[in-house]
Amino acid sequence: MHFIELKMNTDVFASRHIGITQKDLNPMFETIGVDNMEQLIQETIPDDIRLKEPLNLPQGISEHEFLTHVQELADKNKVFKSYIGLGYHESLTPSVIKRNILENPGWYTAYTPYQAEIAQGRLEALLNFQTMVSDLTGMELANASLLDESTAAAEAMTMLFDVRSRQQKKEGVVKFFVSEEILPQTLSLLQTRSNPIGIELVVGNHETFDHGSDFYGAILQYPGKHGQVDDYAEFVQKAKANDIKVAVAADILSLVMLTAPGEWGVDVVVGTTQRFGIPLGYGGPHAGFFATKEDYKRSIPGRIIGVTKDTDGNPGLRMALQTREQHIKRDKATSNICTAQVLLAVMAGMYAVYHGPEGLKYIANKVHDRSKILSDFLSEVGFEQLNKVYFDTLKFRVRDVKKLREITEASGINLNYIDEETVSVSINEAFSKDDLKHLVDCFMKSQDVKSDKTFETSTTQILPESLQRKTPFLEHEVFNSYHSETELMRYIKKLERKDLALNHSMISLGSCTMKLNAASEMLPLSSAKWGNIHPFVPLDQAQGYQAMLKELESQLNVITGFAGTSLQPNSGAQGEYAGLMTIKAYHESRGENHRNICIIPASAHGTNPASAVMAGMKVVVTKTDEHGNIDVTDLEEKVQLHSDNLAALMVTYPSTHGVFESSIKQITQLIHENGGQVYMDGANMNAQVGLTNPATIGADVCHLNLHKTFAIPHGGGGPGVGPICVAEQLKPFLPTNPVVATGGDQAITAISAAPWGSALACLISYGYIKMLGTEGLTEATKIAILNANYIKDRLKGKFDVLYTGERGRAAHEMIIDCRPFKAHGIEVTDIAKRLMDYGFHAPTVSFPVAGTIMIEPTESESLAELNRFCGAMISIREEIDEASANEPNNVLKNAPHTLAMITSDDWEYPYSRQKAAFPLPYVAENKFWPSIRRTDEAFGDRNLICTCTPIEAYAEA
Ligand SMILES: *Cc1c(COP(=O)(O)O)cnc(C)c1O
């Protein structure tokens, strides 16, 4: 064990990333009954899939070496002034937000707020985001983010398809109108997503669109892709009269000045909040938004934060209407989104909190005014400006685009070069007077004109009356209180303190791999040399990125054993969809279009069947046997039955039951013999890296959740990066992008808006692999397996582990059965909530088996922390024994206990305050107080409020 021998060598990153030390090993081996690590691994992973050679990757480098290296790479990126627009604009991240959120593990290491009582901070921040989006778009409700603008547009198209009138469904109305003003990457995504489910896209001019009865919906871009702002009121009116639903993709900053689409009566408004203080990051991560009407609340994709009350009737927040999410709906789902963009949504919401309505107006006016000055000036010196009505984007006719481009690029400026004679220029928040001068000089030089005219504020009114926003927005107190840095800093801290994140204690969420997100991995994200690069710049300006992304692709190829990788997908679920679409393209390339059956085990994550349906496949569920493994006999039957039409098997490995199934090779072979391809859900890759890999088990494609196995933080529910890695035969079909080509030579259309997805976040995984190196990566996997088996054996006799491998071992996670405690009146939720009193976040509850919890400690935790957790679980087990079904007034049912309860003058419980709040000695030392009592889920769903409505309105409900 390399890293452990070198424990005193502080250069070895593995010894910082991994929480277990040399001296911990023997006691741990003793607890689980093995002599050494190799024996444990042998008993855990089937022999026939073990790798024979170490990963062909370099040795790890130190943190210092990495930071030096990444700086050298950064220096290869050229930070130009980018006025390219097309949905991405340079923005100014307020330093107070950058330092207190983006760079703060209290925010970025949190999990998705399923445990509402210890997540009120980010829930409030997301409610602010929803309110901001609803207000600016003029819609009734908004979700808590989507992956980017283009996928949000695709979600609008599919949601409106799903909610077509009964008549339309009966008549098979399947046409969706797409304005030719739509952003190119959005069009590409609409193509990808429409095809498999039978939607027919018709691209055209909105002014000549006939509103025919064969259309169910339409999407418009506001302002248009090159900046023209049109009044869509009449279009929407006609559409409504013809039962055509309308979605609008809108620029969030422009809505400060422009009439909100909601006022025209549109059905959905989508877009991105990138320009609200989020770095460009060469494409992402950024928070997309989705706003709609109350009528569609049960169909809206993604998560919605809602208001409810707790046990004492006090207001509290939680994720609302979860029954409409894919993990419940499975193959009935119309969206597969799981991980979204929470951290970025939190930041964008805070940007609105910090600036407030007046600050946003100032910024929007500044951007608009500078656009006007630029337009006036250049018009006067002879350039024709083609947008009659605009907000921030101008379109110029120029004599020699090539010459202009040479001049601008030599001056460090990027424009959007539309064709031989037109360019567009998008002005942003960071555009200074000096920038204006440089830009104007470039234009003049390109046509040999000179002018000594000064820049004057333009008094012309560009926006017609009907397009001027008159409705107020962001009137709620939260947007009008925290405009000084001190106040915002304290507001952010106030919210942060309500949330339990990895900087407090272990978050042992099975399947989610909440490991260390090391500071050295995160630091480069703060640099403008990575942050301030537009996704559509010429490749020679992004050489640092290109080198990093290429190397990450090849690192992932080595780790998975595959031939090619696409970094485009922004989440695991999006990776699933991308992978299935490459399989589909592969079958089609062989003339086997009819192959459309996707077999999925019953234990699969809900995103699997949801993704299969979105890819146009039919889901066939295969059973699991009593040991939790795929029932091979049942699988054989299903494969035989569907042999002619078999497209794919989706399989999670090791399984969601926490087991390395020994029949895996037999299973993948069976699929291949019957003409299918094997998709491996890579969420559990943390149990494989360096020991086995997807290629070895016989898979053809997998996604990886870089935000699980490869150290990107969960950010409270996103960002994510979900690359797909594929075998040789699928490589030609890896996805492309319409602006910057990526992928294979028979590439499928776009899976996400940006060519390399969330490129900025990829730096984290790149650093993780680079610093751990071959040995560190493999060591991490072994310790992850060791830690899981240690917990399993520490809890032996107290809790039953539902499934193990043939030799009694867990993989890197295990399921604990809580159903037997029903006899004491105790539900799995009670255990989850009681863990909060002990300072722990609950493990995964009721996935993949209802009434159970799934524990995954990861390699980053120390033995001391594992012991604290086991101590808490054992203590809870004793409390369960004391509980009685006839006396529900017990310490578990009343959990979690808040500070208000403990300090109240009344104490009406049959146990002590000490037992309630400080059940074990270590707790008092580092007490975490849940900020509310148990939330009432049903009440919140019945009285859905999901914006920061004044509290009086809530009281009336
Ligand atoms: C997390 C997870 C997914 C979905 O990944 P996202 O990144 O949240 O979209 C799919 N399958 C399994 C088994 C998972 O644990």
The ligand as a Tripos MOL2 file, in Angstrom:
@<TRIPOS>MOLECULE
LIG
   15    15     1     0     0
SMALL
NO_CHARGES

@<TRIPOS>ATOM
      1 C1        -27.4780    9.1090   -9.1230 C.3       1 LIG1
      2 C2        -27.9550    7.9840   -9.9200 C.ar      1 LIG1
      3 C3        -28.4910    8.1870  -11.2070 C.ar      1 LIG1
      4 C4        -28.8150    9.5490  -11.7800 C.3       1 LIG1
      5 O1        -27.7600   10.4080  -11.8690 O.3       1 LIG1
      6 P1        -27.9650   11.9830  -11.9000 P.3       1 LIG1
      7 O2        -26.6010   12.4960  -12.0250 O.co2     1 LIG1
      8 O3        -28.6180   12.3780  -10.6180 O.co2     1 LIG1
      9 O4        -28.8240   12.3320  -13.0500 O.co2     1 LIG1
     10 C5        -28.7970    7.0630  -11.9530 C.ar      1 LIG1
     11 N1        -28.6340    5.8250  -11.4590 N.ar      1 LIG1
     12 C6        -28.1670    5.6090  -10.2060 C.ar      1 LIG1
     13 C7        -28.0160    4.2020   -9.7030 C.3       1 LIG1
     14 C8        -27.8300    6.6820   -9.3920 C.ar      1 LIG1
     15 O5        -27.3820    6.4820   -8.1510 O.3       1 LIG1
@<TRIPOS>BOND
     1     1     2 1
     2     2     3 ar
     3     2    14 ar
     4     3     4 1
     5     3    10 ar
     6     4     5 1
     7     5     6 1
     8     6     7 2
     9     6     8 1
    10     6     9 1
    11    10    11 ar
    12    11    12 ar
    13    12    13 1
    14    12    14 ar
    15    14    15 1
@<TRIPOS>SUBSTRUCTURE
     1 LIG1         1 GROUP 0 **** ****
